[in-house]
């Protein structure tokens, strides 16, 4: 079983309800791809290292999940995060034991 870490930054001007809805949406997407979410860590609003599309802050979320399957889950997750309008940046990293 492979262990992954997903980090994404949401726009800072989203309301609390919309932020939680986005987090739930991405967790459901992982579940649909047969991944088991082990931990969701909301870092909250933080200053970005550099300006991205005129934004200087973002809401950071880190998700740890396990996946065992025939397909590469990172391609689908990355594709969905890139087209979602509330996501500023994202990265998926495989954690080796």
Secondary structure, 3 states (H helix, E strand, C coil): CEEEEEEEEEECCCCHHHHHHHHHHHHHHHHHCCEEEEEEEEEEEEEEEEEECCEEEEEEEEEEEEECCCCCHHHHHHHHHHHCCCEEEEEEEEECC
